[in-house]
């Protein structure tokens, strides 16, 4: 006794094909006309600093100018917890991808007051306000310190 599978009804195949074609036409139309497309507004940077983060021997985190190798700020042990956590996470991501910690980061403040941290190695940008004002403030003081040094 052999059992032959039933053929798929022709109407079902035609309907599935029509759905695929309609989806492709809809996506193509939206891309050509920009209907339904949302774009992020251009963020105008008003202040920025390029820095390298390094672990200090005492357990702190040092923030250095990559060109002069001078310390911009040192977060001692127990200080800058968010900076320490964020930079360890980034260091881990870089290590997994086979990259080292030597590439600098760009910390920027936009006209709207947003703080952005960009990994110059990967091009990935993180909006620091997403982690709360106090945590973003740890990074903001690096920009503020740069402004007071000028």
N, C-alpha and C positions, 0 to 999 in steps of 0.2 A: 504494500500500500504506500504509494508515494503521494506526497503532499506538495502541491505546487502553490507558491505564494500568489496571492491575488495581485493583479496589476494595479498600479496607482491610477486612480481615475484621472482621465484627461483634463477634466474641469479643474481639479486641484492643482495640477501642474501649470495650467494656463494662469490660474489665479496667483500662484506663487511667483511666476515669471513677471506678471503684471505688477505685482507689489515691488519686486526688485527694480523694475524699470521706472516705476513711479518714484521710488526713493531716490534713485540716481538723478532723475530729472529735477526733483525738488531740491536736492543738494546743489546741483549745478546751477539752477536758477538763483538760489540764495547766494552762492559765491559770486556770481556775475553781477547781481543787483545790490548786494550788501544788505538785503532785507533780512532782519533778524540777527544781524551781526552786531556784537557789542565790542567796542574797543576800549582798552584802558587809556585814560587820559595821559598825555605826555607829562612827565614829572620834571619840573625844572629844578635842578640842583643849585642850591645857593651856597653850600659849604661842603667841603669834602677833605678827607685826609686818607693817605695810603699808609697802612701799618702792617707790621708782622707781629704775630703773637708767639711768645716763647715761654715755656715752663721755667720758673726760677728754682734755684737749688733749695730755697727755704719753703717751697710748696706754693709760692705765689705765681702770678702770671704777669709777665712783662710785655709791654706794648712798645714796639720800637719803630723808628723811622727806617724804612728799608734802604734809603740812600746813605744816610749819615750813620746808621746803626746806633743812634742816640735813643735813650729811653724817652718815650712820650709820657708813659705812666706805668707805675708798678702797682698791681693789685696784690697786696700782701696776703698772707694766709688768713683765711676767713673773710676777705673782702672780695667784691666783684664776683659773687657766686654764679650769677647768670653768665658773665663773660667766660668764666672758667668752664662752665657746663657747655655753653654754645661752642666754644673753641675746641673742646675735647671731642664733641660730636663731629665737627668739621674735620678735625685731624683724623678721626677714625674713617670718615668717608674718603678722605684723600689717601689714607694708607691702603684701604681696600682697593682703590682704583690704581694703586701702584705709584702714587705721587707723594712727594715729601712736603714738609711744612714750610719750605722756604719761600713759596710764592706769596706775595702780599695780598692783603684785602683792602677794599676801598669802602670806607665808611662815609656816607653822604647824608646830608639833611636837605630835604626838598623845600620848595617855597611854601608848601602846605604844612611844613613841620614834621613830615614823616622821616624816620630814620631808616636807611637802607644799608645793609651790609652785603657787599658783592665779593664773591670769591673770584679773584682774577684768573685763577687756574681753570675753573670749571665754567665761569660765567654765571653761576647761580646767584640770584639775589634774594635776600630775605628781608621782609619788612618787619622791623624789630618791635613796632607797637603791638603786634599780634601777641606778644608775650607780656604785655602790661607796661604801664608807665614806669614803674620802679625798675624793672629789668631793662627797658630801653634806656633809662637814665644812666645805667652803668656805662653804656656805649656813648651816650650823649656827652658825658663829661670828657671823653677823648676829643670830641670836636670843640668843646668849650675850652679845653686846655690849650688846644692848638691856637684858638682865637686869642687867648690871653698871652701866649708866647710871641705873637706877632707884634 
